Amino acid sequence: MSLLDFFISPAAAQSAAAPAAGGFGPLIMIAVMFVVMWFLMIRPQMKRQKEHRELISKLSKGDEIITSGGIAGRVDDLGDNFITVEIADNTKIKLQRNAITAVLPKGTLKSA
């Protein structure tokens, strides 16, 4: 009798016959997990991306916006990939269109 027999009985350490695997059980579980991931993660992300693309495509001169960095300003000039935003009197910065996160209601910057 060894010290290992004290912790694990010899009968429990013997290998048991492996149960027969069900044919379609694991495949069904993988499919269910994929469907759950689709509805909880992928689909909402695609919806947010579509809304952001629409927001960026509808930008026009004079819109009041907020950037991803938290800068608020008014759109002064629009290009294909970049826009010019006036953040104060005679202070303009050039940003990528994708940096826009929200369009504010008209007059928001004057009230601040």
Chimera marker file (.cmm) of the C-alpha trace (Angstrom):
<marker_set name="trace">
<marker id="1" x="0.000" y="0.000" z="0.000" r="1" g="1" b="0" radius="0.5"/>
<marker id="2" x="1.432" y="3.356" z="-0.995" r="1" g="1" b="0" radius="0.5"/>
<marker id="3" x="0.758" y="6.881" z="0.178" r="1" g="1" b="0" radius="0.5"/>
<marker id="4" x="-1.260" y="7.523" z="-2.984" r="1" g="1" b="0" radius="0.5"/>
<marker id="5" x="-3.675" y="4.732" z="-2.057" r="1" g="1" b="0" radius="0.5"/>
<marker id="6" x="-4.487" y="6.679" z="1.076" r="1" g="1" b="0" radius="0.5"/>
<marker id="7" x="-5.894" y="9.596" z="-0.988" r="1" g="1" b="0" radius="0.5"/>
<marker id="8" x="-7.411" y="7.727" z="-3.951" r="1" g="1" b="0" radius="0.5"/>
<marker id="9" x="-8.843" y="4.305" z="-3.529" r="1" g="1" b="0" radius="0.5"/>
<marker id="10" x="-7.634" y="1.754" z="-6.079" r="1" g="1" b="0" radius="0.5"/>
<marker id="11" x="-11.205" y="1.006" z="-7.171" r="1" g="1" b="0" radius="0.5"/>
<marker id="12" x="-11.927" y="4.652" z="-8.020" r="1" g="1" b="0" radius="0.5"/>
<marker id="13" x="-8.670" y="5.011" z="-9.899" r="1" g="1" b="0" radius="0.5"/>
<marker id="14" x="-9.473" y="2.203" z="-12.327" r="1" g="1" b="0" radius="0.5"/>
<marker id="15" x="-10.661" y="3.376" z="-15.686" r="1" g="1" b="0" radius="0.5"/>
<marker id="16" x="-14.332" y="2.969" z="-16.409" r="1" g="1" b="0" radius="0.5"/>
<marker id="17" x="-15.797" y="2.250" z="-19.796" r="1" g="1" b="0" radius="0.5"/>
<marker id="18" x="-16.439" y="5.479" z="-21.668" r="1" g="1" b="0" radius="0.5"/>
<marker id="19" x="-20.108" y="6.128" z="-22.407" r="1" g="1" b="0" radius="0.5"/>
<marker id="20" x="-21.100" y="6.047" z="-26.054" r="1" g="1" b="0" radius="0.5"/>
<marker id="21" x="-21.237" y="9.531" z="-27.567" r="1" g="1" b="0" radius="0.5"/>
<marker id="22" x="-24.590" y="10.739" z="-28.887" r="1" g="1" b="0" radius="0.5"/>
<marker id="23" x="-24.409" y="11.452" z="-32.609" r="1" g="1" b="0" radius="0.5"/>
<marker id="24" x="-26.021" y="14.860" z="-32.997" r="1" g="1" b="0" radius="0.5"/>
<marker id="25" x="-25.971" y="16.173" z="-29.414" r="1" g="1" b="0" radius="0.5"/>
<marker id="26" x="-22.705" y="18.126" z="-29.653" r="1" g="1" b="0" radius="0.5"/>
<marker id="27" x="-23.578" y="19.518" z="-33.093" r="1" g="1" b="0" radius="0.5"/>
<marker id="28" x="-26.947" y="20.748" z="-31.873" r="1" g="1" b="0" radius="0.5"/>
<marker id="29" x="-25.319" y="22.450" z="-28.879" r="1" g="1" b="0" radius="0.5"/>
<marker id="30" x="-22.811" y="24.227" z="-31.143" r="1" g="1" b="0" radius="0.5"/>
<marker id="31" x="-25.629" y="25.409" z="-33.415" r="1" g="1" b="0" radius="0.5"/>
<marker id="32" x="-27.656" y="26.684" z="-30.450" r="1" g="1" b="0" radius="0.5"/>
<marker id="33" x="-24.627" y="28.552" z="-29.087" r="1" g="1" b="0" radius="0.5"/>
<marker id="34" x="-24.029" y="30.165" z="-32.499" r="1" g="1" b="0" radius="0.5"/>
<marker id="35" x="-27.661" y="31.318" z="-32.721" r="1" g="1" b="0" radius="0.5"/>
<marker id="36" x="-27.505" y="32.780" z="-29.201" r="1" g="1" b="0" radius="0.5"/>
<marker id="37" x="-24.251" y="34.622" z="-30.002" r="1" g="1" b="0" radius="0.5"/>
<marker id="38" x="-25.792" y="35.946" z="-33.228" r="1" g="1" b="0" radius="0.5"/>
<marker id="39" x="-28.817" y="37.463" z="-31.513" r="1" g="1" b="0" radius="0.5"/>
<marker id="40" x="-27.001" y="38.754" z="-28.433" r="1" g="1" b="0" radius="0.5"/>
<marker id="41" x="-23.750" y="40.088" z="-29.901" r="1" g="1" b="0" radius="0.5"/>
<marker id="42" x="-23.393" y="40.169" z="-33.677" r="1" g="1" b="0" radius="0.5"/>
<marker id="43" x="-26.829" y="41.448" z="-34.712" r="1" g="1" b="0" radius="0.5"/>
<marker id="44" x="-26.943" y="44.448" z="-32.317" r="1" g="1" b="0" radius="0.5"/>
<marker id="45" x="-23.403" y="45.451" z="-33.354" r="1" g="1" b="0" radius="0.5"/>
<marker id="46" x="-24.371" y="45.369" z="-37.025" r="1" g="1" b="0" radius="0.5"/>
<marker id="47" x="-27.417" y="47.531" z="-36.250" r="1" g="1" b="0" radius="0.5"/>
<marker id="48" x="-25.253" y="50.124" z="-34.434" r="1" g="1" b="0" radius="0.5"/>
<marker id="49" x="-22.806" y="50.207" z="-37.357" r="1" g="1" b="0" radius="0.5"/>
<marker id="50" x="-25.635" y="50.778" z="-39.827" r="1" g="1" b="0" radius="0.5"/>
<marker id="51" x="-27.049" y="53.642" z="-37.729" r="1" g="1" b="0" radius="0.5"/>
<marker id="52" x="-23.580" y="55.252" z="-37.487" r="1" g="1" b="0" radius="0.5"/>
<marker id="53" x="-23.072" y="55.027" z="-41.264" r="1" g="1" b="0" radius="0.5"/>
<marker id="54" x="-26.462" y="56.710" z="-41.794" r="1" g="1" b="0" radius="0.5"/>
<marker id="55" x="-25.599" y="59.443" z="-39.267" r="1" g="1" b="0" radius="0.5"/>
<marker id="56" x="-22.310" y="60.187" z="-41.041" r="1" g="1" b="0" radius="0.5"/>
<marker id="57" x="-23.857" y="60.170" z="-44.510" r="1" g="1" b="0" radius="0.5"/>
<marker id="58" x="-26.553" y="62.676" z="-43.458" r="1" g="1" b="0" radius="0.5"/>
<marker id="59" x="-24.095" y="65.268" z="-42.071" r="1" g="1" b="0" radius="0.5"/>
<marker id="60" x="-24.466" y="68.722" z="-43.535" r="1" g="1" b="0" radius="0.5"/>
<marker id="61" x="-22.825" y="72.086" z="-43.093" r="1" g="1" b="0" radius="0.5"/>
<marker id="62" x="-24.007" y="73.808" z="-39.915" r="1" g="1" b="0" radius="0.5"/>
<marker id="63" x="-24.819" y="70.621" z="-37.982" r="1" g="1" b="0" radius="0.5"/>
<marker id="64" x="-23.735" y="70.631" z="-34.343" r="1" g="1" b="0" radius="0.5"/>
<marker id="65" x="-21.834" y="67.481" z="-33.490" r="1" g="1" b="0" radius="0.5"/>
<marker id="66" x="-19.890" y="65.681" z="-30.780" r="1" g="1" b="0" radius="0.5"/>
<marker id="67" x="-16.753" y="63.706" z="-31.616" r="1" g="1" b="0" radius="0.5"/>
<marker id="68" x="-15.534" y="60.481" z="-30.065" r="1" g="1" b="0" radius="0.5"/>
<marker id="69" x="-13.022" y="62.541" z="-28.084" r="1" g="1" b="0" radius="0.5"/>
<marker id="70" x="-15.787" y="64.670" z="-26.559" r="1" g="1" b="0" radius="0.5"/>
<marker id="71" x="-15.222" y="67.794" z="-28.651" r="1" g="1" b="0" radius="0.5"/>
<marker id="72" x="-18.400" y="69.679" z="-29.501" r="1" g="1" b="0" radius="0.5"/>
<marker id="73" x="-18.528" y="71.917" z="-32.543" r="1" g="1" b="0" radius="0.5"/>
<marker id="74" x="-20.281" y="72.990" z="-35.705" r="1" g="1" b="0" radius="0.5"/>
<marker id="75" x="-19.569" y="71.433" z="-39.118" r="1" g="1" b="0" radius="0.5"/>
<marker id="76" x="-17.901" y="74.041" z="-41.323" r="1" g="1" b="0" radius="0.5"/>
<marker id="77" x="-16.805" y="72.029" z="-44.364" r="1" g="1" b="0" radius="0.5"/>
<marker id="78" x="-17.448" y="68.505" z="-45.624" r="1" g="1" b="0" radius="0.5"/>
<marker id="79" x="-15.083" y="66.315" z="-47.614" r="1" g="1" b="0" radius="0.5"/>
<marker id="80" x="-15.142" y="62.676" z="-48.650" r="1" g="1" b="0" radius="0.5"/>
<marker id="81" x="-13.164" y="61.383" z="-45.650" r="1" g="1" b="0" radius="0.5"/>
<marker id="82" x="-12.601" y="64.469" z="-43.519" r="1" g="1" b="0" radius="0.5"/>
<marker id="83" x="-14.727" y="67.290" z="-42.148" r="1" g="1" b="0" radius="0.5"/>
<marker id="84" x="-13.762" y="70.683" z="-40.744" r="1" g="1" b="0" radius="0.5"/>
<marker id="85" x="-15.356" y="71.503" z="-37.400" r="1" g="1" b="0" radius="0.5"/>
<marker id="86" x="-15.465" y="74.968" z="-35.843" r="1" g="1" b="0" radius="0.5"/>
<marker id="87" x="-15.041" y="74.513" z="-32.086" r="1" g="1" b="0" radius="0.5"/>
<marker id="88" x="-14.775" y="78.238" z="-31.187" r="1" g="1" b="0" radius="0.5"/>
<marker id="89" x="-14.723" y="81.547" z="-33.015" r="1" g="1" b="0" radius="0.5"/>
<marker id="90" x="-12.067" y="81.290" z="-35.766" r="1" g="1" b="0" radius="0.5"/>
<marker id="91" x="-10.851" y="77.943" z="-34.358" r="1" g="1" b="0" radius="0.5"/>
<marker id="92" x="-11.287" y="75.052" z="-36.771" r="1" g="1" b="0" radius="0.5"/>
<marker id="93" x="-10.061" y="71.476" z="-36.663" r="1" g="1" b="0" radius="0.5"/>
<marker id="94" x="-10.076" y="68.777" z="-39.297" r="1" g="1" b="0" radius="0.5"/>
<marker id="95" x="-11.444" y="65.364" z="-38.296" r="1" g="1" b="0" radius="0.5"/>
<marker id="96" x="-12.204" y="62.058" z="-39.924" r="1" g="1" b="0" radius="0.5"/>
<marker id="97" x="-15.888" y="61.469" z="-40.543" r="1" g="1" b="0" radius="0.5"/>
<marker id="98" x="-15.827" y="58.311" z="-38.414" r="1" g="1" b="0" radius="0.5"/>
<marker id="99" x="-14.881" y="60.368" z="-35.347" r="1" g="1" b="0" radius="0.5"/>
<marker id="100" x="-18.413" y="61.802" z="-35.188" r="1" g="1" b="0" radius="0.5"/>
<marker id="101" x="-20.509" y="60.069" z="-32.537" r="1" g="1" b="0" radius="0.5"/>
<marker id="102" x="-23.651" y="62.223" z="-32.306" r="1" g="1" b="0" radius="0.5"/>
<marker id="103" x="-25.466" y="65.074" z="-33.983" r="1" g="1" b="0" radius="0.5"/>
<marker id="104" x="-26.863" y="67.572" z="-31.479" r="1" g="1" b="0" radius="0.5"/>
<marker id="105" x="-30.123" y="69.503" z="-31.829" r="1" g="1" b="0" radius="0.5"/>
<marker id="106" x="-29.751" y="72.981" z="-33.350" r="1" g="1" b="0" radius="0.5"/>
<marker id="107" x="-28.883" y="75.676" z="-30.810" r="1" g="1" b="0" radius="0.5"/>
<marker id="108" x="-27.311" y="73.325" z="-28.257" r="1" g="1" b="0" radius="0.5"/>
<marker id="109" x="-23.885" y="74.938" z="-28.473" r="1" g="1" b="0" radius="0.5"/>
<marker id="110" x="-25.252" y="78.473" z="-28.036" r="1" g="1" b="0" radius="0.5"/>
<marker id="111" x="-27.046" y="77.493" z="-24.830" r="1" g="1" b="0" radius="0.5"/>
<marker id="112" x="-23.885" y="75.981" z="-23.317" r="1" g="1" b="0" radius="0.5"/>
<link id1="1" id2="2" r="1" g="1" b="0" radius="0.2"/>
<link id1="2" id2="3" r="1" g="1" b="0" radius="0.2"/>
<link id1="3" id2="4" r="1" g="1" b="0" radius="0.2"/>
<link id1="4" id2="5" r="1" g="1" b="0" radius="0.2"/>
<link id1="5" id2="6" r="1" g="1" b="0" radius="0.2"/>
<link id1="6" id2="7" r="1" g="1" b="0" radius="0.2"/>
<link id1="7" id2="8" r="1" g="1" b="0" radius="0.2"/>
<link id1="8" id2="9" r="1" g="1" b="0" radius="0.2"/>
<link id1="9" id2="10" r="1" g="1" b="0" radius="0.2"/>
<link id1="10" id2="11" r="1" g="1" b="0" radius="0.2"/>
<link id1="11" id2="12" r="1" g="1" b="0" radius="0.2"/>
<link id1="12" id2="13" r="1" g="1" b="0" radius="0.2"/>
<link id1="13" id2="14" r="1" g="1" b="0" radius="0.2"/>
<link id1="14" id2="15" r="1" g="1" b="0" radius="0.2"/>
<link id1="15" id2="16" r="1" g="1" b="0" radius="0.2"/>
<link id1="16" id2="17" r="1" g="1" b="0" radius="0.2"/>
<link id1="17" id2="18" r="1" g="1" b="0" radius="0.2"/>
<link id1="18" id2="19" r="1" g="1" b="0" radius="0.2"/>
<link id1="19" id2="20" r="1" g="1" b="0" radius="0.2"/>
<link id1="20" id2="21" r="1" g="1" b="0" radius="0.2"/>
<link id1="21" id2="22" r="1" g="1" b="0" radius="0.2"/>
<link id1="22" id2="23" r="1" g="1" b="0" radius="0.2"/>
<link id1="23" id2="24" r="1" g="1" b="0" radius="0.2"/>
<link id1="24" id2="25" r="1" g="1" b="0" radius="0.2"/>
<link id1="25" id2="26" r="1" g="1" b="0" radius="0.2"/>
<link id1="26" id2="27" r="1" g="1" b="0" radius="0.2"/>
<link id1="27" id2="28" r="1" g="1" b="0" radius="0.2"/>
<link id1="28" id2="29" r="1" g="1" b="0" radius="0.2"/>
<link id1="29" id2="30" r="1" g="1" b="0" radius="0.2"/>
<link id1="30" id2="31" r="1" g="1" b="0" radius="0.2"/>
<link id1="31" id2="32" r="1" g="1" b="0" radius="0.2"/>
<link id1="32" id2="33" r="1" g="1" b="0" radius="0.2"/>
<link id1="33" id2="34" r="1" g="1" b="0" radius="0.2"/>
<link id1="34" id2="35" r="1" g="1" b="0" radius="0.2"/>
<link id1="35" id2="36" r="1" g="1" b="0" radius="0.2"/>
<link id1="36" id2="37" r="1" g="1" b="0" radius="0.2"/>
<link id1="37" id2="38" r="1" g="1" b="0" radius="0.2"/>
<link id1="38" id2="39" r="1" g="1" b="0" radius="0.2"/>
<link id1="39" id2="40" r="1" g="1" b="0" radius="0.2"/>
<link id1="40" id2="41" r="1" g="1" b="0" radius="0.2"/>
<link id1="41" id2="42" r="1" g="1" b="0" radius="0.2"/>
<link id1="42" id2="43" r="1" g="1" b="0" radius="0.2"/>
<link id1="43" id2="44" r="1" g="1" b="0" radius="0.2"/>
<link id1="44" id2="45" r="1" g="1" b="0" radius="0.2"/>
<link id1="45" id2="46" r="1" g="1" b="0" radius="0.2"/>
<link id1="46" id2="47" r="1" g="1" b="0" radius="0.2"/>
<link id1="47" id2="48" r="1" g="1" b="0" radius="0.2"/>
<link id1="48" id2="49" r="1" g="1" b="0" radius="0.2"/>
<link id1="49" id2="50" r="1" g="1" b="0" radius="0.2"/>
<link id1="50" id2="51" r="1" g="1" b="0" radius="0.2"/>
<link id1="51" id2="52" r="1" g="1" b="0" radius="0.2"/>
<link id1="52" id2="53" r="1" g="1" b="0" radius="0.2"/>
<link id1="53" id2="54" r="1" g="1" b="0" radius="0.2"/>
<link id1="54" id2="55" r="1" g="1" b="0" radius="0.2"/>
<link id1="55" id2="56" r="1" g="1" b="0" radius="0.2"/>
<link id1="56" id2="57" r="1" g="1" b="0" radius="0.2"/>
<link id1="57" id2="58" r="1" g="1" b="0" radius="0.2"/>
<link id1="58" id2="59" r="1" g="1" b="0" radius="0.2"/>
<link id1="59" id2="60" r="1" g="1" b="0" radius="0.2"/>
<link id1="60" id2="61" r="1" g="1" b="0" radius="0.2"/>
<link id1="61" id2="62" r="1" g="1" b="0" radius="0.2"/>
<link id1="62" id2="63" r="1" g="1" b="0" radius="0.2"/>
<link id1="63" id2="64" r="1" g="1" b="0" radius="0.2"/>
<link id1="64" id2="65" r="1" g="1" b="0" radius="0.2"/>
<link id1="65" id2="66" r="1" g="1" b="0" radius="0.2"/>
<link id1="66" id2="67" r="1" g="1" b="0" radius="0.2"/>
<link id1="67" id2="68" r="1" g="1" b="0" radius="0.2"/>
<link id1="68" id2="69" r="1" g="1" b="0" radius="0.2"/>
<link id1="69" id2="70" r="1" g="1" b="0" radius="0.2"/>
<link id1="70" id2="71" r="1" g="1" b="0" radius="0.2"/>
<link id1="71" id2="72" r="1" g="1" b="0" radius="0.2"/>
<link id1="72" id2="73" r="1" g="1" b="0" radius="0.2"/>
<link id1="73" id2="74" r="1" g="1" b="0" radius="0.2"/>
<link id1="74" id2="75" r="1" g="1" b="0" radius="0.2"/>
<link id1="75" id2="76" r="1" g="1" b="0" radius="0.2"/>
<link id1="76" id2="77" r="1" g="1" b="0" radius="0.2"/>
<link id1="77" id2="78" r="1" g="1" b="0" radius="0.2"/>
<link id1="78" id2="79" r="1" g="1" b="0" radius="0.2"/>
<link id1="79" id2="80" r="1" g="1" b="0" radius="0.2"/>
<link id1="80" id2="81" r="1" g="1" b="0" radius="0.2"/>
<link id1="81" id2="82" r="1" g="1" b="0" radius="0.2"/>
<link id1="82" id2="83" r="1" g="1" b="0" radius="0.2"/>
<link id1="83" id2="84" r="1" g="1" b="0" radius="0.2"/>
<link id1="84" id2="85" r="1" g="1" b="0" radius="0.2"/>
<link id1="85" id2="86" r="1" g="1" b="0" radius="0.2"/>
<link id1="86" id2="87" r="1" g="1" b="0" radius="0.2"/>
<link id1="87" id2="88" r="1" g="1" b="0" radius="0.2"/>
<link id1="88" id2="89" r="1" g="1" b="0" radius="0.2"/>
<link id1="89" id2="90" r="1" g="1" b="0" radius="0.2"/>
<link id1="90" id2="91" r="1" g="1" b="0" radius="0.2"/>
<link id1="91" id2="92" r="1" g="1" b="0" radius="0.2"/>
<link id1="92" id2="93" r="1" g="1" b="0" radius="0.2"/>
<link id1="93" id2="94" r="1" g="1" b="0" radius="0.2"/>
<link id1="94" id2="95" r="1" g="1" b="0" radius="0.2"/>
<link id1="95" id2="96" r="1" g="1" b="0" radius="0.2"/>
<link id1="96" id2="97" r="1" g="1" b="0" radius="0.2"/>
<link id1="97" id2="98" r="1" g="1" b="0" radius="0.2"/>
<link id1="98" id2="99" r="1" g="1" b="0" radius="0.2"/>
<link id1="99" id2="100" r="1" g="1" b="0" radius="0.2"/>
<link id1="100" id2="101" r="1" g="1" b="0" radius="0.2"/>
<link id1="101" id2="102" r="1" g="1" b="0" radius="0.2"/>
<link id1="102" id2="103" r="1" g="1" b="0" radius="0.2"/>
<link id1="103" id2="104" r="1" g="1" b="0" radius="0.2"/>
<link id1="104" id2="105" r="1" g="1" b="0" radius="0.2"/>
<link id1="105" id2="106" r="1" g="1" b="0" radius="0.2"/>
<link id1="106" id2="107" r="1" g="1" b="0" radius="0.2"/>
<link id1="107" id2="108" r="1" g="1" b="0" radius="0.2"/>
<link id1="108" id2="109" r="1" g="1" b="0" radius="0.2"/>
<link id1="109" id2="110" r="1" g="1" b="0" radius="0.2"/>
<link id1="110" id2="111" r="1" g="1" b="0" radius="0.2"/>
<link id1="111" id2="112" r="1" g="1" b="0" radius="0.2"/>
</marker_set>
